[in-house]
């Protein structure tokens, strides 16, 4: 079994905010954490994809959207 460093592990993790009532502040905190940790992606409700993309612009963190969850 190969061990992953904390950085390698973070690159494989997706942070999720699936609450439809999540606030802008919630999304800002999620995106800041993903950027800081070097996460692979954030997964948010479809209505929050555009804002998440703008918050993560210039980073390598990807944005994925939940549809019909």
mmCIF file of the N, C-alpha and C atoms, coordinates in Angstrom:
data_MODEL
# 
_entry.id   MODEL 
# 
loop_
_atom_site.group_PDB 
_atom_site.id 
_atom_site.type_symbol 
_atom_site.label_atom_id 
_atom_site.label_alt_id 
_atom_site.label_comp_id 
_atom_site.label_asym_id 
_atom_site.label_entity_id 
_atom_site.label_seq_id 
_atom_site.pdbx_PDB_ins_code 
_atom_site.Cartn_x 
_atom_site.Cartn_y 
_atom_site.Cartn_z 
_atom_site.occupancy 
_atom_site.B_iso_or_equiv 
_atom_site.pdbx_formal_charge 
_atom_site.auth_seq_id 
_atom_site.auth_comp_id 
_atom_site.auth_asym_id 
_atom_site.auth_atom_id 
_atom_site.pdbx_PDB_model_num 
ATOM 1   N N  . UNK A 1 1  ? 0.836   -1.173 0.000   1.00 0.00 ? 1  UNK A N  1 
ATOM 2   C CA . UNK A 1 1  ? 0.000   0.000  0.000   1.00 0.00 ? 1  UNK A CA 1 
ATOM 3   C C  . UNK A 1 1  ? 0.888   1.246  0.000   1.00 0.00 ? 1  UNK A C  1 
ATOM 4   N N  . UNK A 1 2  ? 0.555   2.189  -0.853  1.00 0.00 ? 2  UNK A N  1 
ATOM 5   C CA . UNK A 1 2  ? 1.306   3.428  -0.947  1.00 0.00 ? 2  UNK A CA 1 
ATOM 6   C C  . UNK A 1 2  ? 0.691   4.474  -0.026  1.00 0.00 ? 2  UNK A C  1 
ATOM 7   N N  . UNK A 1 3  ? 1.539   5.160  0.709   1.00 0.00 ? 3  UNK A N  1 
ATOM 8   C CA . UNK A 1 3  ? 1.067   6.235  1.573   1.00 0.00 ? 3  UNK A CA 1 
ATOM 9   C C  . UNK A 1 3  ? 1.038   7.538  0.796   1.00 0.00 ? 3  UNK A C  1 
ATOM 10  N N  . UNK A 1 4  ? 0.036   8.349  1.081   1.00 0.00 ? 4  UNK A N  1 
ATOM 11  C CA . UNK A 1 4  ? -0.066  9.663  0.455   1.00 0.00 ? 4  UNK A CA 1 
ATOM 12  C C  . UNK A 1 4  ? 0.353   10.731 1.452   1.00 0.00 ? 4  UNK A C  1 
ATOM 13  N N  . UNK A 1 5  ? 1.042   11.724 0.966   1.00 0.00 ? 5  UNK A N  1 
ATOM 14  C CA . UNK A 1 5  ? 1.363   12.863 1.816   1.00 0.00 ? 5  UNK A CA 1 
ATOM 15  C C  . UNK A 1 5  ? 0.083   13.672 2.002   1.00 0.00 ? 5  UNK A C  1 
ATOM 16  N N  . UNK A 1 6  ? 0.038   14.541 2.994   1.00 0.00 ? 6  UNK A N  1 
ATOM 17  C CA . UNK A 1 6  ? -1.150  15.388 3.180   1.00 0.00 ? 6  UNK A CA 1 
ATOM 18  C C  . UNK A 1 6  ? -1.497  16.202 1.927   1.00 0.00 ? 6  UNK A C  1 
ATOM 19  N N  . UNK A 1 7  ? -0.501  16.687 1.224   1.00 0.00 ? 7  UNK A N  1 
ATOM 20  C CA . UNK A 1 7  ? -0.742  17.464 0.006   1.00 0.00 ? 7  UNK A CA 1 
ATOM 21  C C  . UNK A 1 7  ? -1.342  16.575 -1.080  1.00 0.00 ? 7  UNK A C  1 
ATOM 22  N N  . UNK A 1 8  ? -0.800  15.370 -1.243  1.00 0.00 ? 8  UNK A N  1 
ATOM 23  C CA . UNK A 1 8  ? -1.330  14.443 -2.256  1.00 0.00 ? 8  UNK A CA 1 
ATOM 24  C C  . UNK A 1 8  ? -2.759  14.025 -1.929  1.00 0.00 ? 8  UNK A C  1 
ATOM 25  N N  . UNK A 1 9  ? -3.036  13.822 -0.660  1.00 0.00 ? 9  UNK A N  1 
ATOM 26  C CA . UNK A 1 9  ? -4.388  13.457 -0.249  1.00 0.00 ? 9  UNK A CA 1 
ATOM 27  C C  . UNK A 1 9  ? -5.361  14.598 -0.529  1.00 0.00 ? 9  UNK A C  1 
ATOM 28  N N  . UNK A 1 10 ? -4.978  15.821 -0.188  1.00 0.00 ? 10 UNK A N  1 
ATOM 29  C CA . UNK A 1 10 ? -5.845  16.981 -0.415  1.00 0.00 ? 10 UNK A CA 1 
ATOM 30  C C  . UNK A 1 10 ? -6.202  17.122 -1.888  1.00 0.00 ? 10 UNK A C  1 
ATOM 31  N N  . UNK A 1 11 ? -5.271  16.798 -2.776  1.00 0.00 ? 11 UNK A N  1 
ATOM 32  C CA . UNK A 1 11 ? -5.524  16.909 -4.222  1.00 0.00 ? 11 UNK A CA 1 
ATOM 33  C C  . UNK A 1 11 ? -6.554  15.895 -4.718  1.00 0.00 ? 11 UNK A C  1 
ATOM 34  N N  . UNK A 1 12 ? -6.901  14.944 -3.875  1.00 0.00 ? 12 UNK A N  1 
ATOM 35  C CA . UNK A 1 12 ? -7.881  13.931 -4.256  1.00 0.00 ? 12 UNK A CA 1 
ATOM 36  C C  . UNK A 1 12 ? -9.225  14.128 -3.564  1.00 0.00 ? 12 UNK A C  1 
ATOM 37  N N  . UNK A 1 13 ? -9.322  15.159 -2.734  1.00 0.00 ? 13 UNK A N  1 
ATOM 38  C CA . UNK A 1 13 ? -10.518 15.390 -1.929  1.00 0.00 ? 13 UNK A CA 1 
ATOM 39  C C  . UNK A 1 13 ? -11.396 16.460 -2.566  1.00 0.00 ? 13 UNK A C  1 
ATOM 40  N N  . UNK A 1 14 ? -12.691 16.225 -2.482  1.00 0.00 ? 14 UNK A N  1 
ATOM 41  C CA . UNK A 1 14 ? -13.678 17.182 -2.955  1.00 0.00 ? 14 UNK A CA 1 
ATOM 42  C C  . UNK A 1 14 ? -14.474 17.655 -1.745  1.00 0.00 ? 14 UNK A C  1 
ATOM 43  N N  . UNK A 1 15 ? -14.521 18.949 -1.522  1.00 0.00 ? 15 UNK A N  1 
ATOM 44  C CA . UNK A 1 15 ? -15.311 19.505 -0.431  1.00 0.00 ? 15 UNK A CA 1 
ATOM 45  C C  . UNK A 1 15 ? -16.715 19.776 -0.955  1.00 0.00 ? 15 UNK A C  1 
ATOM 46  N N  . UNK A 1 16 ? -17.720 19.456 -0.138  1.00 0.00 ? 16 UNK A N  1 
ATOM 47  C CA . UNK A 1 16 ? -19.112 19.548 -0.591  1.00 0.00 ? 16 UNK A CA 1 
ATOM 48  C C  . UNK A 1 16 ? -19.935 20.448 0.309   1.00 0.00 ? 16 UNK A C  1 
ATOM 49  N N  . UNK A 1 17 ? -20.777 21.253 -0.321  1.00 0.00 ? 17 UNK A N  1 
ATOM 50  C CA . UNK A 1 17 ? -21.757 22.081 0.373   1.00 0.00 ? 17 UNK A CA 1 
ATOM 51  C C  . UNK A 1 17 ? -23.079 21.848 -0.345  1.00 0.00 ? 17 UNK A C  1 
ATOM 52  N N  . UNK A 1 18 ? -23.855 20.891 0.149   1.00 0.00 ? 18 UNK A N  1 
ATOM 53  C CA . UNK A 1 18 ? -25.068 20.458 -0.545  1.00 0.00 ? 18 UNK A CA 1 
ATOM 54  C C  . UNK A 1 18 ? -26.343 21.096 0.007   1.00 0.00 ? 18 UNK A C  1 
ATOM 55  N N  . UNK A 1 19 ? -26.213 21.995 0.943   1.00 0.00 ? 19 UNK A N  1 
ATOM 56  C CA . UNK A 1 19 ? -27.398 22.630 1.521   1.00 0.00 ? 19 UNK A CA 1 
ATOM 57  C C  . UNK A 1 19 ? -27.967 23.674 0.551   1.00 0.00 ? 19 UNK A C  1 
ATOM 58  N N  . UNK A 1 20 ? -29.210 23.539 0.147   1.00 0.00 ? 20 UNK A N  1 
ATOM 59  C CA . UNK A 1 20 ? -29.790 24.528 -0.768  1.00 0.00 ? 20 UNK A CA 1 
ATOM 60  C C  . UNK A 1 20 ? -29.949 25.900 -0.112  1.00 0.00 ? 20 UNK A C  1 
ATOM 61  N N  . UNK A 1 21 ? -29.946 25.948 1.215   1.00 0.00 ? 21 UNK A N  1 
ATOM 62  C CA . UNK A 1 21 ? -30.091 27.225 1.924   1.00 0.00 ? 21 UNK A CA 1 
ATOM 63  C C  . UNK A 1 21 ? -28.743 27.813 2.345   1.00 0.00 ? 21 UNK A C  1 
ATOM 64  N N  . UNK A 1 22 ? -27.660 27.290 1.809   1.00 0.00 ? 22 UNK A N  1 
ATOM 65  C CA . UNK A 1 22 ? -26.320 27.793 2.150   1.00 0.00 ? 22 UNK A CA 1 
ATOM 66  C C  . UNK A 1 22 ? -26.206 29.262 1.754   1.00 0.00 ? 22 UNK A C  1 
ATOM 67  N N  . UNK A 1 23 ? -25.562 30.027 2.590   1.00 0.00 ? 23 UNK A N  1 
ATOM 68  C CA . UNK A 1 23 ? -25.390 31.457 2.336   1.00 0.00 ? 23 UNK A CA 1 
ATOM 69  C C  . UNK A 1 23 ? -24.138 31.713 1.501   1.00 0.00 ? 23 UNK A C  1 
ATOM 70  N N  . UNK A 1 24 ? -24.041 32.933 1.039   1.00 0.00 ? 24 UNK A N  1 
ATOM 71  C CA . UNK A 1 24 ? -22.837 33.335 0.313   1.00 0.00 ? 24 UNK A CA 1 
ATOM 72  C C  . UNK A 1 24 ? -21.617 33.137 1.202   1.00 0.00 ? 24 UNK A C  1 
ATOM 73  N N  . UNK A 1 25 ? -21.752 33.493 2.470   1.00 0.00 ? 25 UNK A N  1 
ATOM 74  C CA . UNK A 1 25 ? -20.643 33.349 3.423   1.00 0.00 ? 25 UNK A CA 1 
ATOM 75  C C  . UNK A 1 25 ? -20.236 31.877 3.545   1.00 0.00 ? 25 UNK A C  1 
ATOM 76  N N  . UNK A 1 26 ? -21.205 30.972 3.586   1.00 0.00 ? 26 UNK A N  1 
ATOM 77  C CA . UNK A 1 26 ? -20.902 29.534 3.643   1.00 0.00 ? 26 UNK A CA 1 
ATOM 78  C C  . UNK A 1 26 ? -20.062 29.127 2.429   1.00 0.00 ? 26 UNK A C  1 
ATOM 79  N N  . UNK A 1 27 ? -20.469 29.608 1.269   1.00 0.00 ? 27 UNK A N  1 
ATOM 80  C CA . UNK A 1 27 ? -19.764 29.259 0.039   1.00 0.00 ? 27 UNK A CA 1 
ATOM 81  C C  . UNK A 1 27 ? -18.365 29.884 0.010   1.00 0.00 ? 27 UNK A C  1 
ATOM 82  N N  . UNK A 1 28 ? -18.251 31.113 0.482   1.00 0.00 ? 28 UNK A N  1 
ATOM 83  C CA . UNK A 1 28 ? -16.942 31.759 0.551   1.00 0.00 ? 28 UNK A CA 1 
ATOM 84  C C  . UNK A 1 28 ? -15.994 30.974 1.455   1.00 0.00 ? 28 UNK A C  1 
ATOM 85  N N  . UNK A 1 29 ? -16.505 30.501 2.592   1.00 0.00 ? 29 UNK A N  1 
ATOM 86  C CA . UNK A 1 29 ? -15.681 29.721 3.517   1.00 0.00 ? 29 UNK A CA 1 
ATOM 87  C C  . UNK A 1 29 ? -15.262 28.394 2.890   1.00 0.00 ? 29 UNK A C  1 
ATOM 88  N N  . UNK A 1 30 ? -16.184 27.733 2.213   1.00 0.00 ? 30 UNK A N  1 
ATOM 89  C CA . UNK A 1 30 ? -15.876 26.464 1.550   1.00 0.00 ? 30 UNK A CA 1 
ATOM 90  C C  . UNK A 1 30 ? -14.785 26.659 0.494   1.00 0.00 ? 30 UNK A C  1 
ATOM 91  N N  . UNK A 1 31 ? -14.948 27.675 -0.343  1.00 0.00 ? 31 UNK A N  1 
ATOM 92  C CA . UNK A 1 31 ? -13.980 27.913 -1.410  1.00 0.00 ? 31 UNK A CA 1 
ATOM 93  C C  . UNK A 1 31 ? -12.624 28.330 -0.850  1.00 0.00 ? 31 UNK A C  1 
ATOM 94  N N  . UNK A 1 32 ? -12.617 29.113 0.212   1.00 0.00 ? 32 UNK A N  1 
ATOM 95  C CA . UNK A 1 32 ? -11.355 29.509 0.841   1.00 0.00 ? 32 UNK A CA 1 
ATOM 96  C C  . UNK A 1 32 ? -10.641 28.284 1.402   1.00 0.00 ? 32 UNK A C  1 
ATOM 97  N N  . UNK A 1 33 ? -11.378 27.385 2.037   1.00 0.00 ? 33 UNK A N  1 
ATOM 98  C CA . UNK A 1 33 ? -10.784 26.164 2.596   1.00 0.00 ? 33 UNK A CA 1 
ATOM 99  C C  . UNK A 1 33 ? -10.231 25.287 1.475   1.00 0.00 ? 33 UNK A C  1 
ATOM 100 N N  . UNK A 1 34 ? -10.986 25.154 0.383   1.00 0.00 ? 34 UNK A N  1 
ATOM 101 C CA . UNK A 1 34 ? -10.538 24.328 -0.746  1.00 0.00 ? 34 UNK A CA 1 
ATOM 102 C C  . UNK A 1 34 ? -9.273  24.894 -1.364  1.00 0.00 ? 34 UNK A C  1 
ATOM 103 N N  . UNK A 1 35 ? -9.233  26.211 -1.514  1.00 0.00 ? 35 UNK A N  1 
ATOM 104 C CA . UNK A 1 35 ? -8.053  26.866 -2.079  1.00 0.00 ? 35 UNK A CA 1 
ATOM 105 C C  . UNK A 1 35 ? -6.855  26.683 -1.150  1.00 0.00 ? 35 UNK A C  1 
ATOM 106 N N  . UNK A 1 36 ? -7.068  26.903 0.134   1.00 0.00 ? 36 UNK A N  1 
ATOM 107 C CA . UNK A 1 36 ? -5.990  26.794 1.128   1.00 0.00 ? 36 UNK A CA 1 
ATOM 108 C C  . UNK A 1 36 ? -5.435  25.371 1.220   1.00 0.00 ? 36 UNK A C  1 
ATOM 109 N N  . UNK A 1 37 ? -6.327  24.387 1.171   1.00 0.00 ? 37 UNK A N  1 
ATOM 110 C CA . UNK A 1 37 ? -5.917  22.987 1.318   1.00 0.00 ? 37 UNK A CA 1 
ATOM 111 C C  . UNK A 1 37 ? -5.443  22.373 0.009   1.00 0.00 ? 37 UNK A C  1 
ATOM 112 N N  . UNK A 1 38 ? -5.704  23.049 -1.102  1.00 0.00 ? 38 UNK A N  1 
ATOM 113 C CA . UNK A 1 38 ? -5.343  22.490 -2.402  1.00 0.00 ? 38 UNK A CA 1 
ATOM 114 C C  . UNK A 1 38 ? -6.240  21.337 -2.796  1.00 0.00 ? 38 UNK A C  1 
ATOM 115 N N  . UNK A 1 39 ? -7.514  21.424 -2.423  1.00 0.00 ? 39 UNK A N  1 
ATOM 116 C CA . UNK A 1 39 ? -8.468  20.370 -2.742  1.00 0.00 ? 39 UNK A CA 1 
ATOM 117 C C  . UNK A 1 39 ? -8.642  20.214 -4.246  1.00 0.00 ? 39 UNK A C  1 
ATOM 118 N N  . UNK A 1 40 ? -9.079  19.038 -4.641  1.00 0.00 ? 40 UNK A N  1 
ATOM 119 C CA . UNK A 1 40 ? -9.321  18.775 -6.058  1.00 0.00 ? 40 UNK A CA 1 
ATOM 120 C C  . UNK A 1 40 ? -10.492 19.614 -6.569  1.00 0.00 ? 40 UNK A C  1 
ATOM 121 N N  . UNK A 1 41 ? -11.591 19.654 -5.783  1.00 0.00 ? 41 UNK A N  1 
ATOM 122 C CA . UNK A 1 41 ? -12.796 20.330 -6.258  1.00 0.00 ? 41 UNK A CA 1 
ATOM 123 C C  . UNK A 1 41 ? -13.698 20.700 -5.098  1.00 0.00 ? 41 UNK A C  1 
ATOM 124 N N  . UNK A 1 42 ? -14.673 21.563 -5.402  1.00 0.00 ? 42 UNK A N  1 
ATOM 125 C CA . UNK A 1 42 ? -15.801 21.804 -4.506  1.00 0.00 ? 42 UNK A CA 1 
ATOM 126 C C  . UNK A 1 42 ? -17.043 21.349 -5.251  1.00 0.00 ? 42 UNK A C  1 
ATOM 127 N N  . UNK A 1 43 ? -17.990 20.819 -4.522  1.00 0.00 ? 43 UNK A N  1 
ATOM 128 C CA . UNK A 1 43 ? -19.249 20.376 -5.094  1.00 0.00 ? 43 UNK A CA 1 
ATOM 129 C C  . UNK A 1 43 ? -20.356 21.189 -4.423  1.00 0.00 ? 43 UNK A C  1 
ATOM 130 N N  . UNK A 1 44 ? -21.111 21.925 -5.234  1.00 0.00 ? 44 UNK A N  1 
ATOM 131 C CA . UNK A 1 44 ? -22.130 22.830 -4.704  1.00 0.00 ? 44 UNK A CA 1 
ATOM 132 C C  . UNK A 1 44 ? -23.434 22.641 -5.470  1.00 0.00 ? 44 UNK A C  1 
ATOM 133 N N  . UNK A 1 45 ? -24.508 23.198 -4.934  1.00 0.00 ? 45 UNK A N  1 
ATOM 134 C CA . UNK A 1 45 ? -25.796 23.173 -5.628  1.00 0.00 ? 45 UNK A CA 1 
ATOM 135 C C  . UNK A 1 45 ? -25.665 23.924 -6.946  1.00 0.00 ? 45 UNK A C  1 
ATOM 136 N N  . UNK A 1 46 ? -26.446 23.512 -7.922  1.00 0.00 ? 46 UNK A N  1 
ATOM 137 C CA . UNK A 1 46 ? -26.361 24.098 -9.252  1.00 0.00 ? 46 UNK A CA 1 
ATOM 138 C C  . UNK A 1 46 ? -26.484 25.611 -9.261  1.00 0.00 ? 46 UNK A C  1 
ATOM 139 N N  . UNK A 1 47 ? -27.304 26.161 -8.374  1.00 0.00 ? 47 UNK A N  1 
ATOM 140 C CA . UNK A 1 47 ? -27.505 27.608 -8.333  1.00 0.00 ? 47 UNK A CA 1 
ATOM 141 C C  . UNK A 1 47 ? -26.287 28.357 -7.807  1.00 0.00 ? 47 UNK A C  1 
ATOM 142 N N  . UNK A 1 48 ? -25.317 27.631 -7.241  1.00 0.00 ? 48 UNK A N  1 
ATOM 143 C CA . UNK A 1 48 ? -24.136 28.265 -6.654  1.00 0.00 ? 48 UNK A CA 1 
ATOM 144 C C  . UNK A 1 48 ? -22.869 28.067 -7.493  1.00 0.00 ? 48 UNK A C  1 
ATOM 145 N N  . UNK A 1 49 ? -22.990 27.378 -8.615  1.00 0.00 ? 49 UNK A N  1 
ATOM 146 C CA . UNK A 1 49 ? -21.827 27.065 -9.444  1.00 0.00 ? 49 UNK A CA 1 
ATOM 147 C C  . UNK A 1 49 ? -21.138 28.332 -9.948  1.00 0.00 ? 49 UNK A C  1 
ATOM 148 N N  . UNK A 1 50 ? -21.904 29.278 -10.452 1.00 0.00 ? 50 UNK A N  1 
ATOM 149 C CA . UNK A 1 50 ? -21.305 30.492 -11.016 1.00 0.00 ? 50 UNK A CA 1 
ATOM 150 C C  . UNK A 1 50 ? -20.507 31.257 -9.959  1.00 0.00 ? 50 UNK A C  1 
ATOM 151 N N  . UNK A 1 51 ? -21.067 31.409 -8.760  1.00 0.00 ? 51 UNK A N  1 
ATOM 152 C CA . UNK A 1 51 ? -20.364 32.115 -7.690  1.00 0.00 ? 51 UNK A CA 1 
ATOM 153 C C  . UNK A 1 51 ? -19.118 31.346 -7.270  1.00 0.00 ? 51 UNK A C  1 
ATOM 154 N N  . UNK A 1 52 ? -19.224 30.025 -7.135  1.00 0.00 ? 52 UNK A N  1 
ATOM 155 C CA . UNK A 1 52 ? -18.062 29.218 -6.758  1.00 0.00 ? 52 UNK A CA 1 
ATOM 156 C C  . UNK A 1 52 ? -16.949 29.365 -7.791  1.00 0.00 ? 52 UNK A C  1 
ATOM 157 N N  . UNK A 1 53 ? -17.308 29.364 -9.058  1.00 0.00 ? 53 UNK A N  1 
ATOM 158 C CA . UNK A 1 53 ? -16.306 29.544 -10.118 1.00 0.00 ? 53 UNK A CA 1 
ATOM 159 C C  . UNK A 1 53 ? -15.600 30.885 -9.973  1.00 0.00 ? 53 UNK A C  1 
ATOM 160 N N  . UNK A 1 54 ? -16.360 31.930 -9.681  1.00 0.00 ? 54 UNK A N  1 
ATOM 161 C CA . UNK A 1 54 ? -15.732 33.246 -9.548  1.00 0.00 ? 54 UNK A CA 1 
ATOM 162 C C  . UNK A 1 54 ? -14.853 33.313 -8.300  1.00 0.00 ? 54 UNK A C  1 
ATOM 163 N N  . UNK A 1 55 ? -15.273 32.666 -7.217  1.00 0.00 ? 55 UNK A N  1 
ATOM 164 C CA . UNK A 1 55 ? -14.475 32.658 -5.986  1.00 0.00 ? 55 UNK A CA 1 
ATOM 165 C C  . UNK A 1 55 ? -13.180 31.867 -6.144  1.00 0.00 ? 55 UNK A C  1 
ATOM 166 N N  . UNK A 1 56 ? -13.187 30.889 -7.037  1.00 0.00 ? 56 UNK A N  1 
ATOM 167 C CA . UNK A 1 56 ? -12.020 30.025 -7.223  1.00 0.00 ? 56 UNK A CA 1 
ATOM 168 C C  . UNK A 1 56 ? -11.207 30.372 -8.468  1.00 0.00 ? 56 UNK A C  1 
ATOM 169 N N  . UNK A 1 57 ? -11.565 31.456 -9.125  1.00 0.00 ? 57 UNK A N  1 
ATOM 170 C CA . UNK A 1 57 ? -10.844 31.876 -10.322 1.00 0.00 ? 57 UNK A CA 1 
ATOM 171 C C  . UNK A 1 57 ? -9.358  32.045 -10.004 1.00 0.00 ? 57 UNK A C  1 
ATOM 172 N N  . UNK A 1 58 ? -8.526  31.512 -10.878 1.00 0.00 ? 58 UNK A N  1 
ATOM 173 C CA . UNK A 1 58 ? -7.082  31.601 -10.692 1.00 0.00 ? 58 UNK A CA 1 
ATOM 174 C C  . UNK A 1 58 ? -6.497  30.474 -9.859  1.00 0.00 ? 58 UNK A C  1 
ATOM 175 N N  . UNK A 1 59 ? -7.338  29.602 -9.338  1.00 0.00 ? 59 UNK A N  1 
ATOM 176 C CA . UNK A 1 59 ? -6.844  28.457 -8.570  1.00 0.00 ? 59 UNK A CA 1 
ATOM 177 C C  . UNK A 1 59 ? -6.989  27.198 -9.423  1.00 0.00 ? 59 UNK A C  1 
ATOM 178 N N  . UNK A 1 60 ? -6.435  26.114 -8.934  1.00 0.00 ? 60 UNK A N  1 
ATOM 179 C CA . UNK A 1 60 ? -6.568  24.835 -9.639  1.00 0.00 ? 60 UNK A CA 1 
ATOM 180 C C  . UNK A 1 60 ? -7.769  24.031 -9.152  1.00 0.00 ? 60 UNK A C  1 
ATOM 181 N N  . UNK A 1 61 ? -8.519  24.566 -8.194  1.00 0.00 ? 61 UNK A N  1 
ATOM 182 C CA . UNK A 1 61 ? -9.681  23.871 -7.639  1.00 0.00 ? 61 UNK A CA 1 
ATOM 183 C C  . UNK A 1 61 ? -10.805 23.901 -8.667  1.00 0.00 ? 61 UNK A C  1 
ATOM 184 N N  . UNK A 1 62 ? -11.368 22.748 -8.930  1.00 0.00 ? 62 UNK A N  1 
ATOM 185 C CA . UNK A 1 62 ? -12.470 22.623 -9.891  1.00 0.00 ? 62 UNK A CA 1 
ATOM 186 C C  . UNK A 1 62 ? -13.802 22.793 -9.165  1.00 0.00 ? 62 UNK A C  1 
ATOM 187 N N  . UNK A 1 63 ? -14.853 23.074 -9.933  1.00 0.00 ? 63 UNK A N  1 
ATOM 188 C CA . UNK A 1 63 ? -16.190 23.231 -9.380  1.00 0.00 ? 63 UNK A CA 1 
ATOM 189 C C  . UNK A 1 63 ? -17.098 22.200 -10.035 1.00 0.00 ? 63 UNK A C  1 
ATOM 190 N N  . UNK A 1 64 ? -17.833 21.476 -9.213  1.00 0.00 ? 64 UNK A N  1 
ATOM 191 C CA . UNK A 1 64 ? -18.830 20.543 -9.710  1.00 0.00 ? 64 UNK A CA 1 
ATOM 192 C C  . UNK A 1 64 ? -20.177 20.931 -9.116  1.00 0.00 ? 64 UNK A C  1 
ATOM 193 N N  . UNK A 1 65 ? -21.243 20.658 -9.853  1.00 0.00 ? 65 UNK A N  1 
ATOM 194 C CA . UNK A 1 65 ? -22.576 21.045 -9.401  1.00 0.00 ? 65 UNK A CA 1 
ATOM 195 C C  . UNK A 1 65 ? -23.480 19.855 -9.182  1.00 0.00 ? 65 UNK A C  1 
ATOM 196 N N  . UNK A 1 66 ? -24.308 19.966 -8.173  1.00 0.00 ? 66 UNK A N  1 
ATOM 197 C CA . UNK A 1 66 ? -25.313 18.942 -7.888  1.00 0.00 ? 66 UNK A CA 1 
ATOM 198 C C  . UNK A 1 66 ? -26.574 19.269 -8.678  1.00 0.00 ? 66 UNK A C  1 
ATOM 199 N N  . UNK A 1 67 ? -27.136 18.250 -9.321  1.00 0.00 ? 67 UNK A N  1 
ATOM 200 C CA . UNK A 1 67 ? -28.365 18.431 -10.064 1.00 0.00 ? 67 UNK A CA 1 
ATOM 201 C C  . UNK A 1 67 ? -29.339 17.345 -9.611  1.00 0.00 ? 67 UNK A C  1 
ATOM 202 N N  . UNK A 1 68 ? -30.492 17.753 -9.153  1.00 0.00 ? 68 UNK A N  1 
ATOM 203 C CA . UNK A 1 68 ? -31.518 16.804 -8.738  1.00 0.00 ? 68 UNK A CA 1 
ATOM 204 C C  . UNK A 1 68 ? -31.127 15.972 -7.550  1.00 0.00 ? 68 UNK A C  1 
ATOM 205 N N  . UNK A 1 69 ? -30.423 16.567 -6.634  1.00 0.00 ? 69 UNK A N  1 
ATOM 206 C CA . UNK A 1 69 ? -29.943 15.841 -5.442  1.00 0.00 ? 69 UNK A CA 1 
ATOM 207 C C  . UNK A 1 69 ? -31.023 15.747 -4.414  1.00 0.00 ? 69 UNK A C  1 
# 
